[in-house]
Amino acid sequence: MDRLSYSVVDVFSSVPYKGNPLAVVDNTTDSLTKTQMQLIARQFNLSETTFICPPTKPASTYRLRSFLPNGEEVFGAGHNSLGAWWYIANSGRVSLNGTGSAVYHQELGDAVLPVEVTKSAQGELLITMGQGTPQLLGRHPDKSVLSEALGISASDIGFEDDGKSLSEPQVVTTSPARHLLVPVRDRETLSRIDFTNADAISRELARTNSHSSGVYVFTRVGNSGGVLKLEARFFSPGMGMEDPATGSAAGPLAVLLCENGIVRCLNEDDGGSVEVEVVQGLKKGRECVMRLQASRGPAMGLLKVQISGTGVLVSEGNLIVPSRDASF
């Protein structure tokens, strides 16, 4: 029987069993069909499984393909790709001569996005990924119905920070993923969120044309050294579980904060980027830390978003390749 190597990486943490687990499968021989990838992702049953594939575009270093347990392919630059790049760098699939950083490019669907790999003097790896062009899309039309689907009240939606308010749930995206971002009052409210009514949540996502995406609920928890700190939780009906870390939603969250004046995003030529830190996964017994940087391009143009984090290896081995005749 044919075998392929795999690893499980805990993403957005340097502590084993505290990050968001990601299965990474070496498909650099390009031997797997889409159905085989779907079967392997279903077998792992993690929030996502990523396959490292040879590039199809001249500018890219690797092509990454990521699948949910239900077989849906996703293309966001989140934990699925950041964890794969941590694995790529840690396993020596790209060369890092000593300390410092190097920039590579990942192919995600039709997009080719930059990835910076930085190695510290202690040998620690930090991955920083650029995300796609931000888009602010539709707002949810009915807080009462949405809050009921989440197990809270309409008055729990929204928060204030230094005299500024963020009160409207809205779809924001930097990728094909169209997650609904929902601000809530405080940590206690965030802890009370109930994701068990998947059908109701699916209906509310559909009302904002967020099919096959998820709901990202967040609140402000403090400010330290000029860095706004938030805590978040995420659920996607396609995953069927609460996700411990969701980079494809955290990046758009930085955009939402900038566009609503919660943080001030400077022109990159005048003041660099604003930094935001999001902690996710605490309700799942994990502690995933995502660092976001947002800045505006020339002449205060479109926002540019980057997400940074690390990873740690928790297991590795070989898997039996499903038959090419198998169905999903």
Buried (B, 14 or more C-beta within 10 A) or exposed (E): EEEBEBBBBBBBBBEEEBBBBBBBBBBBEEEBEEBBBBBBBBBBEBBBBBBBBEBEEEEBBBBBBBBBBBBBBBBBBBBBBBBBBBBBBBBEBBEBEEEEEBEBBBBBBEBBBBBBBBBEEEEEBBBBBBBBEBBBBBEBEEBEBBBBBBBBBEEBBBBEBEEEEBEBBBBBBBBBBBBBBBBBBEEEBBEEBEBEBBEBBBBBBEBBEBEBBBBBBBBBBEEEEEBBBBBBBBBBBBBEBBBBBBBBBBBBBBBBBBBBBBBEBBBBEEEEBBBBBBBBBBBBEBBBBBBBBBBBEEEEEEBBBBBBBBBBBBEEEEBEBBEEEEEB
